[in-house]
Amino acid sequence: MVTYLKHGKSDAELATDEAKVRAVVETTLNDIKQRGDAAVRALSEKFDRHAPPSFRLSAAEIEALIARVPARDLEDIKFAQAQVRRFAEAQRASMTDVEIETIPGVILGHRNIPVQSVGCYVPAGKFPMVASAHMSVLTASVAGVPRIVAATPPFNGEPNPAVIAAMHLGGAHEIYVLGGIQAVGAMALGTESIAPVDMIVGPGNAYVAEAKRQLFGRVGIDLLAGPTETMVIADESVDAEICATDLLGQAEHGYDSPSVLLTNSRKLAEATLAEVERLLQILPTAETAARSWQDYGQVILCGSYDEMLAVANDIASEHVQVMTDRDDWFLENMTSYGALFLGPRTNVANGDKVIGTNHTLPTKKAGRYTGGLWVGKFLKTHSYQKVVTDEAAAEIGEYCSRLCVLEGFIGHAEQANVRVRRYGGRNIPYGAAAE
């Protein structure tokens, strides 16, 4: 039996919050569509107090910012990017072009073609998300995207040097110091100074995620990667300190970051609740984490491992930290999530920053139908067909003719019939099916 020892906001409260966000985003995107650069500049001044002569950084400005990054930090960025690149290259190598001859003279195939321009959003307003540049910009580069645009808000009033370094080293061709809806809207819709892109990727707050949702169709998106979510699935093989640490480690992202403990141990659940309160007294980011935990934190007690699995698949959390005596069982049976982090030696922060898997992951239950950002998201698989012999043209044409007439598509049938007549020497009356 599932028991909630702690609830977050109600569904009604969450729906009200989402409706407010939708309205703000719709109005803002319409403003950008109507006024272009003028709207983007006004929004940047209003929300980021940032209005430089140009939002795009020049090569000299990029070099000057990178020069300010301490050598150790630059070394760490390069190490993290090496891990992300290694995994992305392995993923890219797994995606091969295909060509087969299905019947004599009929050749079918597909090619994996990069999206031609991508806008990568890298959050930095509250925390400079250096790692998000690796995950979007570098991964797009490995995929072979020929135009990579990167945007990030100012941090403490100026471009964050480490974020800019990561964007540049990752392979960005254009870097803009823009945040929020105005960044996503400008890249997707285009303005007088920013050419539009074909796809928008990257995580962000609720407003960024909603902007991507509303823009989908006009441009492609990777997925709805909104406020961070984390779930800890644990039994008594681990203790409260590690569970509480992993919950608060993600709750500090923002005021609306859900953190869920799912356990079959009441003892562990109650101890974790107490440990969370202890850690909030000493955590430097407690102001954010405490509010997130209060409004969005949950502790769910289950009666069995099967029940834990069912609840976990229903919630479909972005990050799922599994620390049990049967971690591989969860790996084999979990079907809906963003990414799994298996065992107490593993943690979500590794995946966020350095280990090599991508940290842009589905939120709001999107893990039911999509995985996270990866090199394949930047590739489009396009099919092609070739009929190279007269015999094949006649044979496939006869089948096509009859199937088109079956559906009532006479014009379609004639496309086949004209080939049967020409390459097969058959006399088929106009509009008839091949016999």
N, C-alpha and C positions, 0 to 999 in steps of 0.2 A: 504494500500500500504506500502511495506517495504522500509524504507529509512535508509541508512547507514550514520550516522553522523561521524563515525570514522572507518577506516579500519585498519587491520593488514597487515602482509606480503601477497603478492599475492600467488596464488596457484602454479605458476611457481617457485617462490623463495622457497616455502616450499618443492616442489618436488626436487629441486637441493640440499637443505640441507639434505633431507632424503637419497638421492642417495649417498652422501658423507659418511653418517653414516653407510649405508649398506656395503659399500666397506671396511671401517675400521674394522667393526665387523667381516666380513667374513675372512679377513686376520688374525685378531687376534685369532679367534677361531681355524683356521687351524694351527697356530703356537702352541697353547696349545695342540691341538690334536697330533701334531708331537713331541713336546719337553717336554710336561708335566710340572713337577715342575720347570725345568730350565726356561721355558717360563713364567710361573706364577711369578717366582721371578724377572725376568727381567722387566716384566710389572709393578709389584708392586714398584720396585725401580724407574722406569721411571715416573710413574704417581703419586705415593703416597710417594715416598722417604722413603719407609719402607721395610726393609729386615732383619727381625729378624731370629735367628737360626731356629725357627719353627713358622709358621703362626698360628698354633693351640695353643690356650691358655691352660695351665695346670690348674688343680683344684686350686693349690696354687695361680697362677696368677689371676684367677677369684676371689678368696676370697679376695686377696689384693686390687683388683680394686673396688669391692663392698664396702670394708671398707672405701674407699675414698669418697663414695657418702654421702652427708649431710643427716642427719636423716629425715629432712622435705621432701627432694627430694625423698628419699626411701619410705616414707609414701605415697607421692603423686603417685609414680609409682604403689605401691600396691593397692591404691584406684582405679586407672584407670584399672588395670588388673582385679580387682574384677568385674567391670562393664562389661568389655569385656567377662570375663569368664561366667558371669550370662547370658548374651544374647546368647553366643555360646552354653552353655549347654541347653538353651531352644530350640535353633535351632536343636541341636543334638537329643533332645527328640522327636522332630516332625518327625524324620526320623525313621520309624519302619521297621523291617523285616516283610515279608509277606509270608503266606502260605495258599493256598486255594485248595479245591477239586473241579475242574471244572466240571467233570462228575464222576460218581462213579468209583473209582479206579485210577483216574488220579490226581496227586497232583503237583501243580506248586507253586513256591515260589521265593523270592529273599532275598539276604543277603546284608547288607551294610558293606563292608570290608574296613578298612583304607588302604590308600597307605602306603607301607612299609618303604619308606625313602623319606624325603623331604628336599630340600635345601631352606632356608629362607634368602633372601637378605634384609639387613637393611641399607638404605643409611645413611651416616654420613660424607661425604666429605666436604660439604658446611655447612650443619646443622646436628647436631647429632639427627637422627630421632628415639628417644626413643620409641615413640608410635608404630612405625612399627614393633618392636619386639613383642608387645602385639598382634598385628593384625595377624601376621603370625605364630610365634613360639607358642604362647599360644593357638591359635585357632587349630593348628595342634595337640597340646597336648590334647585338649578336644576331638578331633576326634579319639584319640587313636593311632596316628602314632608312631611306635616303635623306629624309628631312625630319630631324628630331628637335622639337621645340620644348623648352623646359621653363616652367614658371614657379616662382616661390615668393611668398610675402616677405617684407622686411622683418628683421628680428632686432628689437630694440632700436628701431629707426633706420636701420641700414641693412644692406645685403649681408647675410651670414657667410663669412669667408669659407667655412668648412662645407656648407651646403653648395656654394658656388663651385668649390674645388671638386666635389663629388660629381656634380652635373657635368663639368668640363671633362674630367677624367673619364666619366662614363660614356662620353661621345655626343653631348648635346651640340647642335649646330647653332641654335639661337637660345639665349637665356634672358628671361624677362623677370624683373622684380615686381611681381604682381601677386596678390593673394585672393582667396575666396572666390565668390561668384564672378567677380570681374575678371579674374584670370581665366577661369574655365569658359566663361562666356566669350571673352575676346578671342581665345584660341579656336573655339568651335565656330563662332559666327563670323569672325574676321572683323577688322576695323580698317581705318585708313592706313594704319602703320603696321598691322599684324595680319599676314595672310592666313586664311583659315586652314585648319588641319582636317584630316579625314577621320581621326580617332582621338579620343581623350582617355587617358589612363591615370591611375594614381589614387591614393586614399585621401581622405579629408573629413571635415566635420559634417554635420547633418546638412548644412547649406550646400557644400560642395557635392555631396552625394546626391542631393535632390536636383541640383543643377545638371549633373550628368544624366539623371533619370529623365528630366524634361527635354534634354538635348538629344537623347538617343533617337535615332532615326535620321535626324539631320547629319549626325556623325555617329560613328561606332563608339562604343565604350568597352572597357575591359569587363567591368562588373560593378555592382553597387557596393563600394567599399566605404561605408560610413564610419561612425564612431566605433572604436575598438570594442570587441566582445571577447570575453574569456570564460572558459569553463574548466574547472578542476574536477576530474573524476577520481575519487580516492577511496581506499579502504584503510583498514588499520595497519597496513604494511608501511604507512608513512605517518608522520606526526603533524600536529596542528601548526607548528612554526612554518614548515615548508608549504603547507596549503595556504595559510594566510599570506605569506610572502608572495606566492604566485598570484593570488587574487588581487592584492593591492598593487603589485607590479604593473598590472594593466589598468586598474582603476585610476591610476594617476594620469592617464592620457587626457582625460577631460571630465566634465561634469556629467556626462551622459554615456559613460562606458560601462555596460553591464558586466558584472562578474558573478559567476554562479559556482557554488560548491555542490557537487552531486556525490552523495556518499550512502553507503549502507550501514554506517556506524553512527549511532546517536552520540556516542562518546566523542568521536572525532569531530562531529558537527558542532557540538557545544564547545569543545575545546578550541576549535577554529574561530568561532564567534568571539570568544574571549581573547584569543591571540590577535585577531584583527584590531580590537580595541586597544590592546597594548602597543601594537606597532604604530597605530595612528598617533600615539603620543610622541613618537620619536622620528617618524618619517618626514623628511623635509618638504615633501609634496603633499602633506596630509590635508591641506585645505581643499585641494582638488579631489584627492582620493576619498576623503571622508564623505564629501557630498555625493560623489558617484556611488559609493557603497551604500549610502543611506537611501538614495532614490532608485538605484538600479541593481543593487546587490541582492542575491538570493541564496538561501541554503535549503537544499532539497534532500530529504531523507527517503531512501528507497528500501524495499524489503528484500531485494535480491539483485544479483548482477544483471539478470535479464531485464528487470524493471529499470535499472540504471541505463542500460543500453537503449531501451525504448524511449525514455525521457530525453536522453542525449540526442538521439536521432530526430526527435520532434523539435527540440530547441535549435538544433543545427548551428551551434555557436561557431564563430570565426576561428578562435584558437581553442583547442581541446587538449588540456594537459592530463594525461592518463598516468596515474601512479597507483597500481594495484598489484595483486599477486597473479594477474592474468592479462598483462598489457597487450600481448600479441593476439589474444582473443578479441579484444576491442578493435585492434587493427584489422582483423579479418571480418568483423561484423559491423563496424561503423559504416554508415552509408551517407550521412549528411553532416558535413562540417567544412571548415575552411582548410585547416591543417592540423595534423596530430603531432603531439610531442610526447613521446613514449618513455616512461620511466623517470625516477627521481633525479637521475643525472642530467636529464634533458630539461630545458625550460623554454618558455615562449620568447624571452629576451634574446636567446641565441638565434632563433628564427627571425626575429625582428631586425637584428643588427649585423650578423656576421657569418652564420653557419653555411649559407649558400642557397637555401630555398627562398622563394619569394614571399615577402611579407604583405603584399597587397592581396587581400583575401575577402571572400564573400561574407557580408553581414546581413542582418535582418532575414534570416532563414534562406538566403539565396544559395547556401551550400546544398540545398535540396536538388538544384538543377545546374549548378556550375561549380567548377573549381576556381582556384586563384589565378592571378596573373602569372603567365609564364611565356616563354619564347613563342609558343604556338599561338598565343593571342594576337601576335603581330603579323601572323602569316595567314593568307587566304588560300584555301585549297580550291583550285579551279580545274574543272574537267575539260577534256577535249576528245574529239572523235575523228577518225579518218577511215574512209572506205577506199581501198586502194586497188580493187580488181573489179572488172565488169561483173563477174559471177557473184561476188559478194553484194554489189549494189542491187542486182536483180533479186537475189535471195532475201536479203533483209527488207528490200522494198515491198515484196509481196506480202510479207507478214505485216509491215507497217500499213500498207494500203487497207487490208482487211480490218485491222484494229482501229484505224481512223474512221472507217465507215461504220463500224460497230458503235462508235460514240457519236456519229452524226457530223463529223468534221470532214466535209467533202473537199475543202481547200487543202487541208492537211493531206488527205488521201492523194490528191493530185501531185503534191510534192514527191510522194513515193512513186506514183504511177509514171510520171515523166521519166524517172530513172529506169523503171522496169521496161518501158518502151524503148528507151535509148540504148541501155546497156544489156538488156535481156532479149531484145527483139520481139517482145510480146505486144499483141494488139489488144489493148484494154480501152473500152469506150470511156470517154471523158466522164468523170464523176462516178464511175463504177469501181467496185472492189476487185482486186486481182483474184483470179480463181486458181 
